[in-house]
Amino acid sequence: MSTLITPSSRRQFLTLLGLSAVAVSCGSGGGGAAKDQIKTLRYQGWAGSVILPELAEDLGFLDDVKLKWVGNTISGPQDIQSAATGQVDFGGAFNGAVVKLAARKAPITAVISYYGVDKAAYNGFYVLKDSPIHSARDLIGKKVGMNTLGAHSEAMLDIYLQRHGLSQADIKKAEPLVVPPVNTEQSLRQKQIQVGVLGDILRDKALQTGGIRPLFTDYQLLGDFSAGTYVVNDRFLKENPDTARTFVTGIARAIEWARATPRDEVIARQIEIVKKRGRNEGTAPLKYWKSFGVAETAGRITDKEFQLWIDWLAKRGDIEKGQVKASDLYTNEFNAYSRKDKADKPSAAKTTSKSGS
């Protein structure tokens, strides 16, 4: 499958989400026998990066479940839309994008957090050192490059502008543009954009080169928090519960493995994975990796990780107040990781409600 195109405007993004809310009928019964369940999961990767499922597979944490790469994406909203429509078997995105898609009745459930924000893993909004941009008001009429629209970076931009007293009319005058993450630094230095969103590996690489400074970061805005989740189609979860449990628990083990393992070893493992998969990617930026930023143990999800964005989207008018309930968006049922198992021997999962609480 070829890589799908990232939406290039808010209107296109919302249209895409609307199209994604295709009704997927649920089969009768509670899942097939383990031997009949799907064991190969299709997914999209990120160029130059190792995502947690890839790390989990390489560590042997996925047992008999295999991954099948079908292309790369630079857009979380596009990735989860592909999961909703069955083009891939799982996708990951910023939790606000998950809320939007669920509000349009897409048949998806979030199963585990996979990225977040902390002192080491964060996204910054960077300008050139000699840029005249020093405040929120200076962003009026300026181009802000980010990986996709309607997701994490645009949410942070909105919150920053709101907190500094800009009206909705002025907020709309700041111009978010889609720029592939690997091209953001170059676009900023060539003054094609006035602000570039840089995170983790790409951020630290750009900072080492010099000549840029942060205007603000998402960590400064909100502190530590898990920001995005992997979602799976509801029908897939119903028909393949054992596969889902192996997959989610494997990712949970990989999260805790990365948390407990010396940074140099985690980096070396990621470099090895990139070299083995043969996608014609450079490995140099991986040396800047510091953290996946997942706040909760083993990536377990809580209501608060969605409620923030439910409130934000309702305030923006993107969803109606009360349209979405946080506990209906996720489940921890398939996350069988237990702290005492030290990422090696996951305990048996307990059946829970959809929120797992």
N, C-alpha and C positions, 0 to 999 in steps of 0.2 A: 504494500500500500504506500502510495506516495505521501509525503508529509503534507498535511493540510495547511492552508494559508491562514495566518493570523488575521483577525478582523482589523481593519484599519480605521475604524471610527466607532463612536459610541452607538450610532444607529445600526451599523452593520453587526456590532457585537450583540445588541439586544435582539436583532432579527435572528441571528444564529442561535441564540438561546431559545427563542420561541420555536424555531424549527426542531430543536433538539428534544423538545418535550413530547416525543412520540410515545404513544401508549404502547407498553410492552405487556402482553398478557402473561399472567402467571399460570404455570402448570398446576395441575392438581397433585396433591401429595406433598410430602416433606423432604424431597431430595432422593436421588437414586442411590443405589448401592455404591460403595466406595470405588469399586472397580469400574463402574460406569461413569464416574464423574470426570469432568475435564481436568486434565493434568498439565496442559500447556497453555500458558497465559500470554496473550498478545498485548504488547504495550509500546508506547512511544518513549524514547529517551531524550536526553539533553546533550547536545554536542559539547565535548570536552569535560563532561561531568559524569560522576558515577551516582546513580540514584540508589536509594536504600534497597529496593528489591534486587538490583544487580549485585549489590554488596552481600545481601543475604544469600543469594544463590551461590556466589563464589565461596562463601564461608561454609556452605553445606547446610544452611539452616532451612532451606525449602524442601529438603528430603526428596520425594519423588515428583514434586511440582517443578516444571521447567518454564523458562521465559522465552518468548519469541519476539524479538525486536522487529517492528514494522516501519520504523522511521523515527525522525526526531521532531520535536516541537519546541517552540519558544513561548507557548501560551498555555497557562493552566486552564483558563476557561475553555479553550478548544479541546484540551486533553480530556476534561470531564464530560464535555459534550460528546466526544467520541465514545466514551464509556457508556453514556446514557443510550446511545443509538446502536451499540453493539459492534462498533468498528474496532474497538480494543476491549480487553477484559477488565482493565482498571485504568484509572486516570487520577492525576493529582492536581489540586488547585488551592489557591487562597480560599479561606473559609467563607468570605463574602461572596465569592463566585459560586460556591456550593449552595449557599442560601438562595441566590438568584435563580439558579437552575432548579432547585427543589420547589421554589415558589411557582414555577411554571409547570409543576406536576411531573417533572422528569422522574423516572423510576430508578432512583439511585439512593444509596445509603453510604455515608462515610464510615470507614472501618478502622482507621488508624491515622494519627498525626504523623507527618513525615518531615516537616520543616518548621522552624520557628525563629524567634529573635532572642538573642542574648548578647552579652558583652562581646562575644567573639563572632557571632553570626548575625549580621544585620545588613540592612540596605541603607545606603546613604544617597542623598541628593547632592551631587557635586557640581561645582562650577569651576571655571578657570581661576587661577590665583588672582589675576588682574581684572576679573569680572566686576562690573558695577553692581551686581546682584548681592545684596547683603541682608535683605529682609523679605518677608512674605509679600509685601506690596510691590516689591521690585519684580515679582514674577508675573505681574499683569502684562499680557502681550508677549510673553516669552515662551519658547518651545522647550518642553521637558521630555526627554527621550526615556522610554521605559519599554519593557519586554512585551507588554500587551495592555489593552485598555479594559476597564471595568474590573480590575483585579487589585492585588496587594498594593502596587505602587501608586495607582490612581487614588485608592482609599487613603493612603498616607498623605498624599498631596492635598486632598480635600480636608483632612483633619488638621493638617498644619495651617492651611489657609484660614479655616474656620476659627482655630484657636487664636489666630492673630487678628481677628476682627474683620476680615474681609466679607463683604456682602456676597450673596449668591451670584449677583450680576458680575461682580469683579472676579469671583472664583472661576466663572465660566470663561473669562478672558485669558487665563493661563491655558496654554495649549499642549496637552499631553499627546505625544506622538509615539507610534510603534517603531522601535529600533531594536534589532537583534542584540542580545546581550554582548555577544563577542565583538560587535561593531560600535558599542556605545562610547567607549573611551575615545576611539578614533573620531567619531562624529563630534564629540565634545571638543576635542583638540583642534579640529578643522572648522569649528564654529558653525557647523550645520545645525546644531542645537545649542541652547544656552545653558541647559541643565541636563545632566545625565544621571540616571539611577544605576548605581553600581553596588553589587553585593558580593560578600565573601571572597572567593578566589579572584574574580575580576576586579573587585574593589582594591584588594591589597596589592595586586600587580600594578594597577594604575597609580596608587599612592607611592609605591616604590619608585616609579618613573618620575614622579613629582609634577609640579605645575598645576595641581588642582587642590581645591579645599572643599570641605563639606559645608553645605548650607544648613542641613539638619539630617537626622537619621530616624528610622522608625524606632530604634531602641530609646532614643531621647524622648520620643512621643509617648510610648506605651510600656517601656520596660520589657521584662521577660514575658514571652507568651508563645504558645504554639500557634502557628499562623495558617497552616494548610493541612489538608487531609487527603488520603486516597479514598476514592469512592468506587463502588462496584454496583453494577446493575442488580436490581432486586431479584430479578428472575434467576440470574447467575447464583446469587447467594442461596436461594431456595433450592435450586437443583444441584448445587455443588458445595454443600456445607463443609465437608471434610477438606476439600481443596482450599476453600476460603480460610478455614482455621489454620491450615499449614502455612498458607501464604501470609496471613496477618501476623501469626505468631513468629514466623521467620523474620519478618521485618522488625517486630518488637525486639527480638534477640539481637538483630544487627544494630539497632539503636543503642541498646545497652552495651553491646560489644564495643562500639565506637566510643561510648562514654567512658568505658573502663580501660581501654587500651591506649598505650602511649601514642601521642599524636603522630610521631614519625612512622610508627607501624601502620596506622590507619592510612596515612598518605601513601606509603609504599604499596599497600594492598590495592588502593585505588589506581595507582599508576600501572600496576600489574594487570588489573582488569581492563583498563583502556587499551593497553598494548595487545592483550589477548583477543579483544573483540574485533580488531581490525577495521575500524571505521574511518581510518585516515585522519586521526585527531592528534593534536599535540598534547603532551602531558605536562609541560613546564608549569602552567598555571596551577596544577593540583598541589604544588608544594606550599601554596598559601592556605590550603584548607585548614579550618580550625574547629568547626563544630557544625552539627546538623541543626542545632538550636531548639530541638524538641524539649518542651518544658516538663511535661508529665512523664513519669516512669513508663517505659515501654510504649510510649506514644498513645496511652489511653486518652480518650476524649472526654471532655466535660462540657456541661451546658454553657459555661462562661465563654468558651472559645467560639461559640456561634452567636451568643446573645449580643455581644458587642456589635457584630456586623448586622444582625437583624435590626437593632435599634438604629444604626447608621443608615442602612438602606431605607428604612421606613421614613426617617427624617428627610432623606433626599427625594422621597416619593417614588423610589424604584420598586418598592413593595408596599402593600397596605399594612397598617398597624394590626397586629394579631393574625396576619395571614400565615405566618410560619412559626412553629413552636420548636425551640432548640432541641428538646429531647427527642423529637420525631426525626431528626436529621442524621442521627448516628447510632451505632451500636458498638459495644465492647465485647459482644458475645463471642467473637471469633479470636479475640486476643487472649491466648492461654498462657502468656508469659507470667512467671512468678519470680519476684526478686530473689528468693532463696535458691532458685535454679541457676543463677549466675549466667544466664544466656545460653545454657547448655541443655537443660532438661526441662522443657516447658511442662507445666502442670496441666491437668485436664481442664477444659473450659467448662464454665458453668452457664447453663441456659439463663438468659436474662430477658428483660424487655428490650425494645429496640434501642433505647438509650443505654442499656447495660447498667442502669443504676438501680 
